[in-house]
Amino acid sequence: MSDTVTGTTIDTKDVECPFATVPELMAERARISPDKTYLVFQDREYSYREFQELTNRAASAFASLKAAKGDHVAILIPNSDEFLFAYFGAMKAGLAAVTLNTLLKADELEYIINDSEARILCTTAHYRKLLDPVWDRLGHVSTLLLTGTELPPAHRADGSLLLRDLMQSGDPNYASTVGPGDKAAMIYTSGTTGHPKGVVLTHANVMYNSYVAPRYIDLQKEDVSLCIMPLFHVNAQIASMMATMQAGATVVLEEMFKPRIFIRTLKKYRCTTFSGVPTIYNYLNEMKEAEGESLDFMKACICGAAPMPVDVFQKFEEKFGAKIIEGYGLSEGTCVSSLNPLNGVRKIGSIGIPIAGQQMAIWDDDGNELPDGEVGEIVIRGPNVMSGYWNNEAATGETIVNGWLRTGDQGYRDQDGYYFIVGRKKEMIIRGGENIYPKEIEEVLYEHEGVMDAAVVGIPDKKYGEEVAAFIVPRPGSSMSDKDIKAYLRQKIADFKRPRIIEIVHDLPRTATGKIQKIKIIEEYAGNLELINRVPGTVSLPYRWTYGAGLAKFYSGLKYEAKFYATRCAKSGSVQLPPKSYDAVAFEPADEWIELPNRGVLESFTTVYMEFPGQPMKPPYTYGYIKIEGANTHIYHLIEEIAEADLHVGLKLEAVWKERAERRGDLYDIRYFRPLQS
């Protein structure tokens, strides 16, 4: 499968994928390498033949539900083997797999499930419970399939089915009839402006992209890939699962990125490649436990989803002796549009060269191609470009112009044909008529020895239109101040570009795939009372607290009774904890009080290694995002009495409280959460 790389060009003589559809590829891999391991999940190995038969059974199960070709199957499942059974099974049955972000809330999921017109929903009992507030409004869903081996009592009489039960009676030799132009998957964009849009990808899109892209890292059948990215995201689907299958290699699937055991896992399975986002590389750079570790046995560490700061790039390679291959892509382009070649010229800071068979260019606002060195919008054209946005011709027409996909990313091409990103078109700051690219300032900030992470955004300003603001996460032990940063930048950045607003923060809001949510930073900062007067118009806050006696009841309940008291929103019916009233349309008084149990379910978690002022304890320690039983909201708190390797989404937890004399009337009256004791 390897290609000869000369300079910046990969030989394209056989760029056409030999397989037209996903089922064709899977059948051939099962025929040629029936006993070779394709998937490892929780130490359970699936050979290509076994995986083929199981996904055939899943496809047969979908067919038995009378789903018509082209129907949509919504999949709301964390990383697991059952996610993959549903995902590949749907595609084999001629259905489109609509993969849902497991970090979304009920209202957000309601919009996507309804917009996609999914007839079948595959999910876990936990996420089905999450959908309770909106379940009656999911008008298209006619069949609910749950994961696991036993139906929960609440679903034994409501028509719910177990995916595994249907697969048990499914046909292991199910024959697929899909074609290259049929829908394979639908992935919803992040929706930072308005509602998210459904990106429709065909079998031809998936097959081309997953066949060509791995050639740039010379992925061979002997290789082992580690997948730590969420399977609902295109990166994991294409760069990990599909690319590995195209190579006839093996993939190790993890539930999520687990810092404490990450390097141990790479060594255990002798992984030769993994795909991650800059946040993960930055995290590994700062891990004291990783000092002295070497990853020189790895072929390539892939970085995508967000631009990689050069300082983070260099530090990782120096620390671990591994090679990073940076690339670029987006859901609308299936996944990968450009990569630095493994066996050619690799330019640090660049997103590489266009993959074979696909074109890239730089356009101005009028659609004219710009020469090398000039900044404009990156556009792409080729067999990886989506067929369009689902049921949204207007958005499709704005995004795909004469076959070219307008990415919204600003960048330039150098004289050697390598592309560089300077930022999102919508993130470009216009201060007093001057165009300022945040990435340029962020790169300079990352060169400062005290800067761990940084985001530069434009804040509305009456005088200049926008003012440049920098939000900085310091490295452990750093004592920097905003004055230090201003003095540093004074020597590095032109005066009109220098941030006038500098905030030193503990962390930055991110998406599930590690992208910094700059829109959220701006919204949160604009919500600060100190700035509201500078923002024209009315600032709309996402919720309001139930102040006064209501909030006092919540905190006095923590302090004196070690109990959770929540409120029910009169309009939406949602039970909120801590008490607040929120509805998508209007605010209503929240005055009905409910006592909740001290138990919850783990929805996500992270381990903290960095040191900074105000921490609850000395790192490392683990925080969990815990949905309290009976409530629609969550508590972010410490988790103890369990090893990180044993943590998993869906784990039931209970609160361990301080002695009454120690309690002060805040959430830290809870010492920590631990696994529910039987």
Secondary structure by P-SEA (a helix, b strand, c coil): cbbbbccccccccccccccccaaaaaaaaaaacccccccccccccccaaaaaaaaaaaaaaaaaacccccbbbbbbccccaaaaaaaaaaaaacbbbbcccccccaaaaaaaaaaacccbbbbcaaaaaaacccccccccccbbbbccccccccccccccccaaaaaaacccccccccccccccccccccccccbbbbbbbcaaaaaaaaacccccccccccbbbbbcccccccccccccaaaaaaacbbbbbcccccccaaaaaaaacccccccccaaaaaaaaacccccccccccccbbbbccccccaaaaaaaaaaccbbbbbbcccccccccccccccccccccccccccccccccccccccccccccccccbbbbbcccccccccccaaaaaacccccccccccccccccccbbbbccccccccccccbbbbaaaaaaaaaaccccccbbbbbcccccccbbbbbbbbbcccccccaaaaaaaacccccccccccccccccbbbbccccccaaaaaaaaaaaccccccccccbbbbccccccaaaaaaaaaaaccccbbbbbbccccccccccbbbbcccccccccbbbbbccbbbbcbbbbbccccccccccccbbbbbcccccccccccccccccccccccccbbbbbbbccccccccccccccccccccc
